[in-house]
Amino acid sequence: MNRSFTRARLQEMLGNNLLRLITFLTVLPVVAIIVYIVIKGAPAITWEFLTQMPRSGMREGGVWPAIVGTFYLTLGTAVFSVPLGVAAAIYIAEYAPDNAWTRLIRITIINLAGIPSVVYGLFGLGLFVLFLNFGTSILAASMTLSIMTLPVIISTAEEAMRSVPQSFRTVSISLGATRWQTIWRIVLPQALPGILTGVILGLERAAGETAPILFTGVTFFLPRLPASLLDSTMALPYHIFVISTSVPGMPVKIQYGTVLVLLVFVLGMNLIATFIRQRARARRMW
């Protein structure tokens, strides 16, 4: 009895230590990359760098148009993708019958999430830029990014709603609520943390993509802010690509400084979503 207990405890300790080691080896490269970017890019972060227009072929000045353009693209992506994605998830999780057609739709959505982003960029070029004649614009780029993020939002939102206990729906309907009232007042608030996770994952991917916006909405050098949705814009991911590959003599600190700005932008979105998610979890009833 004691030997079995000791052997089980030893196996548990070995397993825990192995998991800690794997976690450490997974997190260490990420932390090292972040620290390296901060060390290399921090000297470039000044008020002028963050608020001025680029000058001298982007070797001087700041990245303000790229910051604003990235914000516009991310906001436009959220406007188009979040309502459509959550609505589609509601239908699949709450209304669609469980048959072969619905299962095929789920598999298709999962497969769409794995398509390379450059394919979405070419699709957006053909549909929004050329066929619908939006031109290379914020509107075309935002809609392309929205299509790219929809599978992630739909899948995670559906799983979040399916995780809500069925008893919640049964009690709500038994008290006289309609199906939609149950979804709106019970299911969605309880599934909100999971839905937010999917939304932020999709928007973070959209904020950091280069290929889709390369074909549909961004420009190489634009020392002004866009005036409408049909204007092209600069964006941080494409700006990083250009100054790292196509601008000779670009100071290294500016390259890493721009990367650091994008990193802070994405992490800021994540922190805001985490705060909202924690508040939603605190109000959850299960």
LOZA-962452 format. One record per residue: residue number from 1; chain; x negated, y, z negated of N, C-alpha, C in turn. Coordinates in nm, 2 decimals, decimal comma. Each point is the difference from the previous one (the first is absolute). Example, Ala and Ser with C-alpha at 12.3 -4.5 7.8 and 13.67 -1.06 7.14 Angstrom:
<batis>
   num   chaine      n.u      n.v      n.w     ca.u     ca.v     ca.w      c.u      c.v      c.w
     1        A    -1,32    -0,57    -0,78     0,09     0,12     0,00    -0,09     0,12     0,00
     2        A     0,04     0,11     0,07    -0,09     0,11     0,00     0,08     0,11    -0,08
</batis>
This chain:
<batis>
   num   chaine      n.u      n.v      n.w     ca.u     ca.v     ca.w      c.u      c.v      c.w
     1        A    -0,08    -0,12     0,00     0,08     0,12     0,00    -0,09     0,12     0,00
     2        A    -0,10     0,01    -0,09    -0,08     0,11    -0,01    -0,09     0,02     0,13
     3        A    -0,05    -0,12     0,05    -0,08     0,00     0,12     0,08     0,06     0,12
     4        A     0,13    -0,05     0,01     0,08     0,05     0,11     0,03     0,15    -0,02
     5        A     0,02     0,05    -0,12     0,03     0,14    -0,03    -0,13     0,08     0,04
     6        A    -0,12    -0,05    -0,05    -0,12     0,07     0,03    -0,03     0,01     0,15
     7        A     0,02    -0,11     0,07    -0,02     0,00     0,14     0,09     0,09     0,07
     8        A     0,13     0,01    -0,04     0,10     0,09     0,06    -0,05     0,15    -0,02
     9        A    -0,04     0,02    -0,13    -0,05     0,14    -0,03    -0,12     0,04     0,08
    10        A    -0,09    -0,10     0,02    -0,12     0,03     0,08     0,03     0,02     0,14
    11        A     0,10    -0,07     0,06     0,04     0,02     0,14     0,07     0,13     0,01
    12        A     0,08     0,04    -0,10     0,06     0,13     0,01    -0,10     0,11    -0,01
    13        A    -0,10    -0,01    -0,08    -0,10     0,11    -0,01    -0,08     0,01     0,13
    14        A    -0,03    -0,12     0,06    -0,08     0,00     0,12     0,09     0,07     0,11
    15        A     0,13    -0,04     0,01     0,08     0,06     0,09     0,02     0,15    -0,01
    16        A     0,01     0,05    -0,12     0,01     0,14    -0,03    -0,12     0,07     0,04
    17        A    -0,12    -0,05    -0,03    -0,12     0,06     0,03    -0,02     0,00     0,15
    18        A     0,04    -0,10     0,07    -0,01    -0,01     0,15     0,08     0,11     0,06
    19        A     0,13     0,01    -0,05     0,08     0,11     0,05    -0,05     0,14    -0,03
    20        A    -0,06     0,02    -0,11    -0,06     0,13    -0,03    -0,12     0,03     0,10
    21        A    -0,08    -0,11     0,02    -0,11     0,02     0,09     0,05     0,03     0,14
    22        A     0,10    -0,07     0,05     0,06     0,03     0,13     0,06     0,14     0,01
    23        A     0,06     0,04    -0,10     0,06     0,14    -0,01    -0,11     0,10     0,01
    24        A    -0,11    -0,02    -0,08    -0,11     0,09     0,00    -0,06     0,01     0,14
    25        A    -0,03    -0,12     0,06    -0,06     0,00     0,13     0,09     0,07     0,11
    26        A     0,13    -0,01    -0,02     0,09     0,07     0,09     0,01     0,15    -0,02
    27        A     0,00     0,04    -0,12     0,01     0,14    -0,03    -0,13     0,08     0,02
    28        A    -0,11    -0,07    -0,03    -0,13     0,07     0,00    -0,03     0,06     0,14
    29        A     0,02    -0,06     0,11    -0,03     0,06     0,13     0,09     0,13     0,02
    30        A     0,12    -0,01    -0,04     0,09     0,11     0,02    -0,05     0,12    -0,08
    31        A    -0,03    -0,02    -0,13    -0,05     0,10    -0,08    -0,13     0,06     0,05
    32        A    -0,09    -0,09     0,05    -0,12     0,05     0,06     0,02     0,09     0,12
    33        A     0,09    -0,04     0,08     0,03     0,08     0,12     0,05     0,14    -0,04
    34        A     0,09     0,00    -0,10     0,06     0,13    -0,04    -0,11     0,09    -0,06
    35        A    -0,08    -0,06    -0,09    -0,11     0,08    -0,06    -0,09     0,05     0,10
    36        A    -0,04    -0,08     0,10    -0,09     0,04     0,11     0,06     0,12     0,08
    37        A     0,13    -0,01     0,03     0,07     0,11     0,08     0,00     0,13    -0,09
    38        A     0,03    -0,02    -0,13     0,00     0,12    -0,09    -0,14     0,07     0,00
    39        A    -0,10    -0,08    -0,02    -0,14     0,05    -0,01    -0,04     0,07     0,13
    40        A     0,03    -0,06     0,11    -0,04     0,06     0,13     0,09     0,11     0,04
    41        A     0,13     0,00    -0,03     0,09     0,10     0,04     0,03     0,12    -0,09
    42        A    -0,03    -0,02    -0,13     0,03     0,11    -0,09    -0,07     0,13     0,03
    43        A    -0,13     0,00     0,04    -0,06     0,13     0,03     0,07     0,08     0,11
    44        A     0,08    -0,07     0,09     0,07     0,08     0,10     0,13     0,06    -0,04
    45        A     0,05    -0,05    -0,12     0,13     0,05    -0,04    -0,01     0,14    -0,07
    46        A     0,04     0,09     0,08     0,01     0,14    -0,05     0,14     0,06     0,04
    47        A     0,03     0,11    -0,06     0,13     0,07     0,04     0,00     0,03     0,15
    48        A    -0,11     0,04     0,05     0,00     0,03     0,14     0,02    -0,12     0,09
    49        A    -0,06    -0,11    -0,04     0,01    -0,13     0,07     0,15    -0,04     0,00
    50        A     0,07     0,02    -0,11     0,14    -0,05    -0,01     0,10     0,10     0,06
    51        A    -0,03     0,12     0,02     0,10     0,10     0,04    -0,03     0,07     0,13
    52        A    -0,12    -0,02     0,06    -0,03     0,08     0,12     0,02    -0,08     0,13
    53        A     0,01     0,06     0,11     0,01    -0,06     0,13    -0,14    -0,05     0,04
    54        A    -0,01    -0,10     0,08    -0,13    -0,05     0,05    -0,06     0,10     0,10
    55        A    -0,14     0,01     0,00    -0,07     0,09     0,09    -0,12    -0,07     0,05
    56        A    -0,05     0,06     0,11    -0,13    -0,05     0,06     0,01    -0,15     0,03
    57        A     0,10    -0,04     0,07     0,01    -0,14     0,04     0,02    -0,09    -0,12
    58        A     0,06     0,05    -0,11     0,03    -0,07    -0,12    -0,12    -0,03    -0,09
    59        A    -0,11     0,07     0,03    -0,12    -0,01    -0,08     0,01     0,10    -0,12
    60        A     0,08     0,10     0,01     0,02     0,09    -0,11     0,15     0,02    -0,03
    61        A     0,03     0,08    -0,10     0,14     0,02    -0,04     0,05    -0,11    -0,08
    62        A     0,13    -0,02     0,01     0,07    -0,10    -0,08     0,08    -0,10     0,07
    63        A     0,09    -0,07    -0,07     0,08    -0,11     0,06     0,15     0,03    -0,03
    64        A     0,03     0,13    -0,03     0,14     0,03    -0,03     0,10    -0,05     0,10
    65        A    -0,02     0,03     0,13     0,10    -0,06     0,10     0,01    -0,15     0,00
    66        A    -0,10    -0,07    -0,03     0,00    -0,15    -0,01     0,08    -0,04    -0,12
    67        A    -0,01     0,07    -0,11     0,07    -0,03    -0,13     0,15     0,02     0,03
    68        A     0,03     0,12     0,05     0,14     0,03     0,03     0,06    -0,10     0,10
    69        A    -0,07    -0,03     0,10     0,05    -0,09     0,10     0,02    -0,14    -0,05
    70        A    -0,09    -0,05    -0,09     0,02    -0,13    -0,06     0,13     0,01    -0,09
    71        A     0,02     0,11    -0,07     0,12     0,01    -0,09     0,13     0,00     0,09
    72        A    -0,01     0,07     0,11     0,12     0,00     0,09     0,03    -0,14     0,06
    73        A    -0,10    -0,07     0,04     0,02    -0,13     0,06     0,05    -0,10    -0,11
    74        A    -0,05     0,01    -0,12     0,04    -0,09    -0,11     0,15     0,03    -0,03
    75        A     0,03     0,13    -0,01     0,14     0,04    -0,03     0,09    -0,04     0,11
    76        A    -0,04     0,02     0,12     0,09    -0,04     0,11     0,02    -0,15     0,01
    77        A    -0,11    -0,07    -0,04     0,02    -0,15     0,00     0,10    -0,04    -0,11
    78        A    -0,01     0,07    -0,12     0,09    -0,04    -0,10     0,15     0,04     0,03
    79        A     0,02     0,11     0,07     0,13     0,04     0,04     0,07    -0,10     0,09
    80        A    -0,08    -0,05     0,10     0,06    -0,09     0,09     0,00    -0,15    -0,05
    81        A    -0,10    -0,04    -0,07    -0,01    -0,14    -0,03     0,07    -0,04    -0,13
    82        A     0,00     0,08    -0,10     0,05    -0,04    -0,13     0,15    -0,02     0,00
    83        A     0,08     0,09     0,05     0,15    -0,03     0,01     0,03    -0,12     0,09
    84        A    -0,06    -0,01     0,11     0,02    -0,11     0,09    -0,04    -0,13    -0,06
    85        A    -0,12     0,00    -0,06    -0,05    -0,13    -0,06     0,08    -0,04    -0,12
    86        A     0,04     0,09    -0,09     0,08    -0,04    -0,11     0,14    -0,05     0,05
    87        A     0,06     0,07     0,10     0,13    -0,04     0,05     0,00    -0,13     0,06
    88        A    -0,11    -0,03     0,08    -0,01    -0,14     0,06    -0,02    -0,10    -0,11
    89        A    -0,08     0,03    -0,11    -0,01    -0,09    -0,11     0,13    -0,03    -0,07
    90        A     0,08     0,10    -0,02     0,13    -0,01    -0,06     0,08    -0,10     0,08
    91        A     0,01     0,02     0,13     0,08    -0,09     0,08    -0,05    -0,14    -0,01
    92        A    -0,13    -0,02     0,02    -0,05    -0,14     0,00     0,01    -0,07    -0,14
    93        A    -0,02     0,08    -0,10     0,01    -0,06    -0,14     0,14    -0,02    -0,05
    94        A     0,09     0,09     0,03     0,13     0,01    -0,06     0,12    -0,04     0,09
    95        A    -0,01     0,02     0,13     0,11    -0,02     0,09    -0,02    -0,11     0,10
    96        A    -0,12    -0,02     0,05    -0,02    -0,09     0,11     0,02    -0,15    -0,05
    97        A     0,06    -0,08     0,07     0,02    -0,14    -0,04    -0,13    -0,07     0,01
    98        A    -0,02    -0,10    -0,08    -0,12    -0,08    -0,01     0,01    -0,11     0,11
    99        A    -0,04     0,03     0,12     0,00    -0,09     0,11    -0,13     0,00     0,08
   100        A     0,00    -0,07     0,11    -0,12    -0,01     0,08    -0,04     0,14     0,06
   101        A     0,10     0,08     0,04    -0,02     0,13     0,06    -0,07     0,09    -0,10
   102        A     0,05     0,00    -0,13    -0,06     0,09    -0,10    -0,14    -0,04    -0,03
   103        A    -0,02    -0,13    -0,01    -0,14    -0,05    -0,03    -0,09     0,03     0,12
   104        A     0,05     0,00     0,12    -0,09     0,04     0,11    -0,03     0,15    -0,01
   105        A     0,09     0,08    -0,04    -0,02     0,14    -0,02    -0,11     0,03    -0,10
   106        A     0,01    -0,08    -0,11    -0,10     0,02    -0,11    -0,14    -0,04     0,05
   107        A    -0,01    -0,11     0,07    -0,13    -0,04     0,06    -0,06     0,10     0,09
   108        A     0,09     0,06     0,08    -0,04     0,10     0,10    -0,05     0,12    -0,07
   109        A     0,06     0,04    -0,11    -0,04     0,12    -0,07    -0,14    -0,03    -0,06
   110        A    -0,02    -0,11    -0,06    -0,13    -0,04    -0,06    -0,11     0,00     0,11
   111        A     0,03    -0,05     0,12    -0,09     0,00     0,11    -0,04     0,14     0,05
   112        A     0,10     0,08     0,00    -0,02     0,14     0,04    -0,10     0,07    -0,09
   113        A     0,00    -0,03    -0,13    -0,09     0,06    -0,09    -0,14    -0,03     0,03
   114        A    -0,03    -0,11     0,07    -0,13    -0,04     0,03    -0,06     0,04     0,14
   115        A     0,09     0,08     0,07    -0,05     0,04     0,13    -0,10     0,11    -0,01
   116        A    -0,11     0,00     0,08    -0,10     0,10    -0,02     0,05     0,14     0,03
   117        A    -0,05     0,10    -0,07     0,05     0,13     0,01    -0,01     0,06     0,14
   118        A    -0,11    -0,04     0,07    -0,02     0,06     0,14     0,12    -0,04     0,09
   119        A     0,06    -0,12    -0,02     0,12    -0,04     0,08     0,11     0,10    -0,03
   120        A     0,02     0,04    -0,12     0,11     0,09    -0,04    -0,04     0,14     0,07
   121        A    -0,12     0,03     0,00    -0,04     0,13     0,07     0,03     0,00     0,15
   122        A    -0,03    -0,11     0,07     0,04    -0,01     0,14     0,15     0,00     0,02
   123        A     0,07    -0,07    -0,09     0,15     0,00     0,01     0,05     0,15    -0,02
   124        A    -0,05     0,07    -0,10     0,04     0,14    -0,02    -0,03     0,09     0,12
   125        A    -0,12    -0,03     0,06    -0,04     0,08     0,12     0,10    -0,02     0,11
   126        A     0,04    -0,13     0,02     0,09    -0,02     0,11     0,14     0,04    -0,02
   127        A     0,05    -0,01    -0,13     0,14     0,03    -0,03     0,02     0,15    -0,03
   128        A    -0,08     0,05    -0,10     0,03     0,13    -0,05    -0,07     0,11     0,08
   129        A    -0,13    -0,03     0,04    -0,07     0,11     0,07     0,04     0,01     0,14
   130        A     0,01    -0,12     0,07     0,03     0,01     0,15     0,15    -0,02     0,03
   131        A     0,07    -0,10    -0,05     0,13    -0,02     0,04     0,10     0,10    -0,06
   132        A    -0,01     0,03    -0,13     0,09     0,10    -0,07    -0,06     0,14     0,02
   133        A    -0,12     0,01     0,05    -0,06     0,13     0,03    -0,02     0,09    -0,12
   134        A    -0,04    -0,06    -0,11    -0,03     0,08    -0,12    -0,14     0,06     0,01
   135        A    -0,08    -0,06     0,09    -0,14     0,05     0,01    -0,08    -0,05    -0,12
   136        A    -0,13     0,04     0,00    -0,08    -0,03    -0,11     0,03     0,10    -0,11
   137        A     0,08    -0,05    -0,10     0,06     0,09    -0,10     0,01    -0,07    -0,13
   138        A     0,03     0,09    -0,10     0,03    -0,06    -0,14     0,12    -0,09     0,01
   139        A     0,10     0,03     0,07     0,12    -0,08     0,01    -0,03    -0,14     0,06
   140        A    -0,07     0,00     0,11    -0,04    -0,13     0,06    -0,09    -0,08    -0,09
   141        A    -0,10     0,06    -0,07    -0,08    -0,07    -0,09     0,07    -0,05    -0,12
   142        A     0,09     0,08    -0,06     0,07    -0,04    -0,12     0,10    -0,12     0,03
   143        A     0,06     0,00     0,12     0,09    -0,11     0,03    -0,08    -0,12     0,03
   144        A    -0,11     0,01     0,06    -0,09    -0,12     0,02    -0,04    -0,06    -0,13
   145        A    -0,05     0,08    -0,09    -0,04    -0,04    -0,13     0,12    -0,06    -0,08
   146        A     0,12     0,05     0,02     0,12    -0,05    -0,06     0,03    -0,14     0,04
   147        A    -0,01    -0,03     0,13     0,02    -0,13     0,05    -0,10    -0,10    -0,06
   148        A    -0,12     0,05    -0,01    -0,11    -0,09    -0,06     0,02    -0,03    -0,14
   149        A     0,06     0,09    -0,08     0,02    -0,02    -0,14     0,13    -0,07    -0,04
   150        A     0,09     0,00     0,10     0,14    -0,06    -0,03    -0,01    -0,14    -0,05
   151        A    -0,08    -0,09     0,06     0,00    -0,14    -0,04    -0,04    -0,01    -0,15
   152        A    -0,10     0,08    -0,04    -0,05    -0,01    -0,14     0,11     0,05    -0,10
   153        A     0,07     0,11     0,04     0,10     0,05    -0,09     0,12    -0,10    -0,01
   154        A     0,04    -0,05     0,12     0,12    -0,09     0,00    -0,03    -0,13    -0,08
   155        A    -0,12    -0,06     0,02    -0,03    -0,12    -0,07     0,00     0,02    -0,15
   156        A    -0,07     0,10    -0,05    -0,02     0,02    -0,14     0,13     0,05    -0,07
   157        A     0,08     0,08     0,07     0,13     0,05    -0,05     0,10    -0,12    -0,01
   158        A     0,00    -0,09     0,10     0,08    -0,12    -0,01    -0,03    -0,09    -0,11
   159        A    -0,13    -0,02    -0,02    -0,04    -0,09    -0,11     0,03     0,07    -0,14
   160        A    -0,01     0,13    -0,01     0,03     0,07    -0,12     0,15    -0,02    -0,03
   161        A     0,09     0,02     0,10     0,14    -0,02    -0,03     0,04    -0,14    -0,03
   162        A    -0,07    -0,10     0,07     0,03    -0,14    -0,03    -0,04    -0,04    -0,14
   163        A    -0,10     0,08    -0,06    -0,05    -0,04    -0,13     0,10     0,05    -0,11
   164        A     0,09     0,09     0,03     0,10     0,04    -0,10     0,09    -0,12    -0,03
   165        A     0,03    -0,03    -0,12     0,08    -0,12    -0,04     0,14     0,01     0,06
   166        A     0,05    -0,11     0,05     0,13    -0,01     0,06     0,11     0,03    -0,10
   167        A    -0,03    -0,02    -0,13     0,10     0,03    -0,10     0,04     0,14     0,00
   168        A    -0,09     0,09     0,03     0,02     0,14     0,00     0,11     0,04     0,10
   169        A    -0,01    -0,07     0,12     0,10     0,02     0,10     0,14    -0,05    -0,04
   170        A    -0,01    -0,12    -0,06     0,13    -0,07    -0,04     0,07     0,08    -0,10
   171        A    -0,07     0,05    -0,10     0,07     0,08    -0,11     0,05     0,13     0,06
   172        A    -0,07     0,07     0,09     0,04     0,12     0,06     0,13    -0,02     0,08
   173        A     0,00    -0,10     0,08     0,12    -0,02     0,09     0,12    -0,05    -0,09
   174        A    -0,03    -0,07    -0,10     0,11    -0,05    -0,09     0,06     0,12    -0,08
   175        A    -0,07     0,11    -0,01     0,05     0,12    -0,07     0,07     0,09     0,09
   176        A     0,01    -0,04     0,13     0,08     0,08     0,09    -0,08     0,08     0,10
   177        A    -0,13     0,00     0,00    -0,08     0,07     0,09     0,00    -0,07     0,14
   178        A    -0,01     0,08     0,10    -0,01    -0,05     0,14    -0,14    -0,05     0,02
   179        A    -0,02    -0,07     0,11    -0,13    -0,05     0,03    -0,11     0,11     0,02
   180        A     0,05     0,11     0,07    -0,10     0,11     0,02    -0,03     0,07    -0,13
   181        A     0,10     0,02    -0,09    -0,02     0,06    -0,13    -0,10    -0,08    -0,08
   182        A     0,01    -0,13     0,01    -0,09    -0,09    -0,07    -0,14     0,02     0,05
   183        A    -0,01     0,00     0,13    -0,14     0,02     0,06    -0,06     0,14    -0,04
   184        A     0,09     0,10     0,01    -0,05     0,14    -0,02    -0,03     0,03    -0,15
   185        A     0,08    -0,05    -0,09    -0,01     0,04    -0,14    -0,08    -0,11    -0,08
   186        A     0,00    -0,12     0,05    -0,07    -0,11    -0,08    -0,12    -0,05     0,07
   187        A     0,01    -0,05     0,12    -0,11    -0,07     0,07    -0,11     0,09     0,03
   188        A     0,03     0,11     0,07    -0,11     0,09     0,04    -0,08     0,06    -0,12
   189        A     0,07     0,05    -0,11    -0,08     0,05    -0,11    -0,09    -0,10    -0,06
   190        A     0,05    -0,13    -0,01    -0,08    -0,10    -0,06    -0,11    -0,05     0,09
   191        A     0,02     0,02     0,13    -0,11    -0,04     0,10    -0,09     0,11     0,03
   192        A     0,02     0,12    -0,05    -0,08     0,12     0,03    -0,15    -0,02    -0,01
   193        A    -0,05    -0,06    -0,11    -0,15    -0,02    -0,01    -0,06    -0,08     0,12
   194        A     0,07    -0,11     0,03    -0,05    -0,07     0,12     0,01     0,07     0,13
   195        A     0,11     0,07     0,02     0,02     0,08     0,12    -0,11     0,11     0,01
   196        A    -0,03     0,06    -0,11    -0,10     0,11     0,00    -0,14    -0,06     0,04
   197        A    -0,02    -0,13    -0,05    -0,13    -0,06     0,03    -0,01    -0,02     0,16
   198        A     0,10    -0,05     0,06     0,00    -0,01     0,14    -0,01     0,13     0,08
   199        A     0,07     0,10    -0,05    -0,01     0,13     0,06    -0,14     0,06     0,00
   200        A    -0,06    -0,01    -0,12    -0,13     0,06    -0,02    -0,11    -0,08     0,08
   201        A     0,02    -0,13     0,01    -0,10    -0,08     0,08     0,01     0,04     0,15
   202        A     0,13     0,02     0,05     0,02     0,03     0,13    -0,06     0,14     0,03
   203        A     0,03     0,10    -0,08    -0,04     0,14     0,02    -0,15     0,01    -0,01
   204        A    -0,06    -0,08    -0,10    -0,15     0,01    -0,01    -0,07    -0,05     0,13
   205        A     0,06    -0,11     0,06    -0,05    -0,05     0,12     0,01     0,10     0,11
   206        A     0,12     0,07     0,00     0,02     0,10     0,11    -0,09     0,12    -0,02
   207        A    -0,03     0,04    -0,12    -0,09     0,11    -0,03    -0,14    -0,03     0,05
   208        A    -0,04    -0,12     0,00    -0,14    -0,04     0,03    -0,03    -0,05     0,14
   209        A     0,11    -0,01     0,08    -0,02    -0,06     0,13    -0,05     0,10     0,10
   210        A    -0,08    -0,05     0,10    -0,05     0,08     0,10     0,05    -0,03     0,14
   211        A     0,01    -0,13     0,03     0,04    -0,04     0,14     0,14     0,05     0,04
   212        A     0,10    -0,02    -0,09     0,14     0,05     0,05     0,00     0,15     0,03
   213        A    -0,06     0,08    -0,09     0,01     0,14     0,02    -0,10     0,05     0,11
   214        A    -0,10    -0,08     0,03    -0,09     0,03     0,11     0,07     0,02     0,13
   215        A     0,10    -0,09     0,03     0,07     0,00     0,12     0,12     0,09     0,00
   216        A     0,04     0,04    -0,11     0,14     0,07     0,00     0,00     0,14    -0,06
   217        A    -0,09     0,04    -0,08     0,02     0,13    -0,06    -0,11     0,08    -0,05
   218        A    -0,12    -0,05    -0,01    -0,11     0,08    -0,05    -0,10     0,05     0,11
   219        A    -0,07     0,10    -0,04    -0,09     0,06     0,10    -0,14     0,01    -0,06
   220        A    -0,10     0,02     0,08    -0,14     0,00    -0,04    -0,03     0,12    -0,09
   221        A     0,04     0,12     0,05    -0,04     0,12    -0,07     0,11     0,10     0,01
   222        A     0,06     0,04    -0,11     0,11     0,09     0,00    -0,01     0,10    -0,11
   223        A    -0,06     0,11     0,01    -0,02     0,09    -0,11     0,12     0,09    -0,04
   224        A     0,11    -0,07     0,00     0,13     0,07    -0,04     0,09    -0,10    -0,05
   225        A     0,11     0,04    -0,07     0,10    -0,09    -0,05     0,11    -0,02     0,11
   226        A     0,06    -0,12     0,00     0,11    -0,02     0,10     0,12     0,09    -0,04
   227        A     0,07     0,05     0,11     0,11     0,08    -0,03     0,14    -0,07     0,01
   228        A     0,00    -0,12     0,06     0,12    -0,08     0,01    -0,03    -0,14     0,01
   229        A     0,11    -0,09     0,00    -0,02    -0,14     0,01    -0,05    -0,05     0,13
   230        A     0,01     0,09     0,10    -0,04    -0,04     0,14    -0,14     0,05     0,02
   231        A    -0,07     0,05    -0,10    -0,14     0,04     0,02    -0,09    -0,12    -0,04
   232        A    -0,12    -0,01     0,05    -0,10    -0,09    -0,04    -0,06     0,05    -0,13
   233        A    -0,08    -0,08    -0,06    -0,06     0,04    -0,13    -0,13    -0,08    -0,02
   234        A    -0,08     0,05    -0,10    -0,12    -0,07    -0,04     0,05    -0,09    -0,12
   235        A    -0,08    -0,11    -0,02     0,03    -0,09    -0,12    -0,13    -0,05    -0,05
   236        A     0,00    -0,03    -0,13    -0,12    -0,04    -0,06    -0,06    -0,13     0,05
   237        A     0,08    -0,11     0,03    -0,07    -0,12     0,05    -0,07     0,02     0,13
   238        A     0,07     0,07     0,09    -0,06     0,03     0,14    -0,11     0,10    -0,01
   239        A     0,01     0,09    -0,09    -0,11     0,10    -0,03    -0,12    -0,07    -0,04
   240        A     0,01    -0,10    -0,09    -0,11    -0,08    -0,05    -0,07    -0,07     0,11
   241        A     0,09    -0,06     0,09    -0,05    -0,08     0,11    -0,08     0,09     0,09
   242        A     0,05     0,12     0,03    -0,07     0,09     0,10    -0,13     0,05    -0,06
   243        A     0,00     0,05    -0,12    -0,12     0,05    -0,05    -0,11    -0,10    -0,03
   244        A     0,04    -0,13    -0,01    -0,09    -0,10    -0,03    -0,06    -0,07     0,13
   245        A     0,07     0,02     0,11    -0,04    -0,07     0,13    -0,03     0,10     0,12
   246        A     0,06     0,12     0,00     0,00     0,08     0,12    -0,06     0,14    -0,02
   247        A    -0,04     0,03    -0,12    -0,05     0,14    -0,03    -0,15    -0,02    -0,04
   248        A    -0,09     0,03     0,09    -0,14    -0,02    -0,04    -0,05     0,11    -0,10
   249        A    -0,08    -0,04    -0,09    -0,05     0,10    -0,10     0,09     0,03    -0,11
   250        A     0,10    -0,08    -0,01     0,10     0,02    -0,11    -0,06    -0,03    -0,14
   251        A     0,00     0,09    -0,09    -0,06    -0,03    -0,13     0,07    -0,12    -0,07
   252        A    -0,08    -0,09    -0,06     0,06    -0,12    -0,06     0,09     0,04    -0,12
   253        A    -0,02     0,11    -0,07     0,08     0,03    -0,11     0,14     0,04     0,04
   254        A     0,01     0,06     0,13     0,13     0,04     0,05     0,08    -0,13     0,04
   255        A    -0,07    -0,10     0,05     0,07    -0,12     0,04     0,06    -0,07    -0,13
   256        A    -0,09    -0,01    -0,10     0,05    -0,07    -0,12     0,09     0,09    -0,08
   257        A    -0,01     0,13     0,01     0,09     0,09    -0,06     0,14    -0,01     0,05
   258        A     0,01    -0,02     0,13     0,13    -0,02     0,07     0,06    -0,13    -0,04
   259        A    -0,08    -0,11    -0,01     0,04    -0,13    -0,05     0,06     0,02    -0,14
   260        A    -0,08     0,07    -0,08     0,05     0,02    -0,14     0,13     0,07    -0,01
   261        A     0,02     0,10     0,08     0,13     0,07     0,00     0,12    -0,10     0,04
   262        A    -0,03    -0,08     0,10     0,11    -0,10     0,04     0,02    -0,10    -0,12
   263        A    -0,11    -0,04    -0,06     0,01    -0,10    -0,11     0,08     0,06    -0,12
   264        A    -0,02     0,13    -0,03     0,07     0,07    -0,11     0,15     0,01     0,05
   265        A     0,02     0,03     0,12     0,14     0,02     0,05     0,08    -0,13    -0,01
   266        A    -0,06    -0,12     0,03     0,07    -0,12    -0,01     0,01    -0,04    -0,14
   267        A    -0,10     0,01    -0,09     0,01    -0,03    -0,14     0,10     0,09    -0,07
   268        A     0,01     0,13     0,04     0,10     0,08    -0,05     0,14    -0,05     0,02
   269        A     0,03    -0,04     0,13     0,13    -0,06     0,03     0,02    -0,12    -0,09
   270        A    -0,10    -0,08    -0,02     0,02    -0,12    -0,08     0,03     0,03    -0,14
   271        A    -0,07     0,10    -0,06     0,02     0,04    -0,14     0,15     0,05    -0,02
   272        A     0,04     0,08     0,10     0,14     0,06    -0,01     0,10    -0,12     0,00
   273        A    -0,02    -0,09     0,10     0,09    -0,12     0,01    -0,01    -0,08    -0,13
   274        A    -0,12    -0,02    -0,05    -0,01    -0,08    -0,13     0,08     0,06    -0,11
   275        A    -0,01     0,13    -0,01     0,07     0,07    -0,11     0,15    -0,02     0,01
   276        A     0,05     0,02     0,13     0,15    -0,02     0,02     0,03    -0,14    -0,03
   277        A    -0,08    -0,09     0,05     0,03    -0,15    -0,02     0,00    -0,03    -0,15
   278        A    -0,09     0,05    -0,08     0,00    -0,03    -0,14     0,13     0,05    -0,07
   279        A     0,04     0,12     0,04     0,12     0,05    -0,06     0,12    -0,08     0,04
   280        A     0,00    -0,05     0,13     0,11    -0,08     0,04     0,00    -0,14    -0,07
   281        A    -0,11    -0,05    -0,03    -0,01    -0,13    -0,07     0,04     0,02    -0,15
   282        A    -0,03     0,11    -0,05     0,05     0,02    -0,14     0,15     0,00    -0,02
   283        A     0,07     0,04     0,11     0,14     0,00     0,00     0,07    -0,13     0,05
   284        A    -0,09    -0,09     0,04     0,06    -0,12     0,05     0,05    -0,09    -0,11
   285        A     0,11    -0,07     0,03     0,07    -0,07    -0,10    -0,04    -0,15    -0,01
   286        A    -0,11    -0,04     0,06    -0,04    -0,14     0,00    -0,15    -0,01     0,01
</batis>
